[in-house]
Amino acid sequence: MHGPLSARMGACNPGPKPRMNSNAQRATLFALLAVLMVTTRFNLPASITHFGPLPDASWAVFFMGGFYLRRWTAWAFPALMGLAVLVDYVVITGQGVNFWAHYCTSAAYWFLLPAYFSLWLGGMLLRRHYTGTDGRTLSVLVASLLGAVLACQLLSQGSFYWLSDSVVDPTLSGWWKNFSDWLLPYLGTTAIYVGLGVIVHVGVLQLARLQARTGSQH
């Protein structure tokens, strides 16, 4: 194909589109999730955040990590898990307490590994069934987030209640009360952070589409 027609077609072709899940994009998302977790897990004071201590976003970080970093699970999940432990170590030892003597680091502390991975799996499940910004994806988001939070709560809270020395006389009714008392706060905090992530996600997609349409007109 030669001549003016081929020239016009070449001008209308903006070239190959960048991959939505390029390594550069994944690395940027990993860095953003890591910063979010460190910032909120440290429970920084109002003098730094200007908003007061921010709720811990760790649960949401692992859920969103499973969605955005699914292909990097083999190293991204251990890296974020190690970062979470490092933050805990700095916070606890910064209080002058031996890390392994703190009530949070009982035998149940090791259950954070499967607990956080259940959140990661929830994000991976959402990614597998992701079809765009439509009603079907929204329903999968709600179901996967709810299931992941429930599993994480069962593993983290359940292990702490039954294995930690902090509970002197554990009972089934006592466990259920503790589980139900903390479920909604954790679910609410995680849902807020994930909801904010959804807003940013949709905004970035809309901006990319707008830029693509604008580019195709030149």
N, C-alpha and C positions, 0 to 999 in steps of 0.2 A: 504494500500500500504506500503510495507516494503522493507528493503534491500537497495542496492546501488542506485537503480533508484529513490527511495524517497529521499535519501540523496542528489542526484544530483539536483533534482527538488527544494529541500529546499534551496540549495546553490544558485540557479539561481533566487530565489524569494527574492527581496530586502525588502519585508515587505510592509505594507500599506503605500501608498503615502500620504504625508501631504496635507490637504485640501488647495486649492488655495485661499480660502477666510476665513481662520481661524481667530479667534478673535485677535490673536497676530499680524497677518499680517494687519488686519484692524486698529488696534491700532497704529501700526508703520506708516501706510499710513496717518492716521489722524494727527499724530504728525508732519510728514513731510509737509503736506499741511498747518498746522497751522504755522509752522516755516516759510514756504515760504510766506504766506500772511503777517505775522508780519514784516518780513524782508523787503518786498517790499512796504507795505502800510505805513510804517514809513518813507519811502523816505530817507533812511540812506545816509549820505554823503560819498564821495569817500575815506575819511580817514579810513572808516570802511569796505566798500565793495571792495575797490581797483578798482572798475569799474565805479564809479560815481553813482548817484542816479539811482536805478533800477526801471523800469516801474512797476506799481502796478499789481500784479498777482491775485488780488482778484477774478476777473471774471473767470479766468482759474481754480482757486482753487475750486470755487463752482461747476463748470462744472465737474471737475475731482472727486470732492467729491461725486456727484451724481452717478458717474460710480463705484467708488471703495467702497463707504460707503452706498450703497443703502439700505442694511439691517439695517443700523444704522441711518436712516434718522431722526427718532423721536427724537434723542438726538444730533447726529453729526451736523445736520444743525443748530439747535438753538445755539449749542456751538460755531461753527464757526461764526455765525451771531453776537453773543455776543462779540466774540473776535474782530471782525471788528469794532464794536461800541466802544469797549474799546480802541482800537488803535486810533480811531478818537478823542476820548475824551482826551487821553494823548497828542496827537499832538496839538489839539486846545487849551487846557488849558495851555500847555507848552509854548504857544505864549503869555500868559497873557490875553487871551480872554475868556469870559464866553461861555461855550459850546453851550448853547441854543441861544446865541446872534450872533453866527457865521453865515455867509451867507449860509454855506453848510447845516446847521441844521434847515432849514425852515420846513414848513409842508410837503414838498416833501421828506424830509429825511426818513419818515416812508415808503415811496414807495420802499426803498431799500430792504425791506423784500420780497415783491412779485417779485421784479426785480431779486434779487439773487436767489430766489427759482426757477425762470424760467430757470436759468442756471443749477441749480441742477436737474430739471426735464429733461433738455436736456441730462445730463450725465446719468440719469436713463433710458432714452429712448435708448441711445446707448448701455447700458448694457443689456437691454432686447433683443436687436437684435444682440448682439455680437456673432460672430461665429468663432472668431480666427483672426489671422493676414492675412486676405485675402481681395480681392477687394470689396466684399460686405460690410464688416465691415468698410472699408475706406470710401465708399460712404455714409454709415449711419453716420459715424463720421462727414463728411463734412456737410451733411444736418442738423444733430442735432445741431452741433456747430453754424452754420449760423442762424438757427431758434432761438436758445437760445440767441445768442448775439443780434439779432434784437428785440426780446421780452424784453430783459433787457434794451436795449437802449431806447425803446419806453417808458418803465415804469420809468426809472431813469431820463433820459433827458427830457422826456415829462412832468413829474410831476414837475421837477425843473423849466422848462421854464414857465409853466402855473400857478404854485402855488407860486413860490418864488418871493419875493419882489425885487430881483436883476434885473428882467426884467421889465422895467418901462412900456413899451407899447407893450405887446405881440400881435403878428399877426401870421396868418397861414403861410405866406411866411417867416417870421422871424423864426418861429419854424422849418420849413423845412430846411432852410439854416443851422441853428444850429445843427439840427439832422444829416444832411448829412455831415457837416464839421467834426463831431466827430465820426461818425459811423466807418469809415475805420481805424482811429487810434486805437480805442478800439478793433475792430475786429482783426486788425493786431497783437496787443499786446497779446490778448487772444490766437490767433492761434499759435503764437510763443511759448508761454508757454505750450500749449496743445501738440504742435508738439514735444517739448523737452520731455514731458511726454510720448508720444508715443514711442520715441526712447528708453527711459529707459525701458518702458514696454516690448517692443520687445526684447531688450537685456537681460532682466531678464528671459523671457520665453525661449530664446535660451540657456542661461546658464543652466536653470533647465533641459531642454531636454538633453543637453550634459552630465550633471551629471547623469541623469537617464540612458542614454545609457552606460556611463562608469560603473555605479553601476551594471547594468544587465550583464556585461561581467565578473564580479567577482563571 
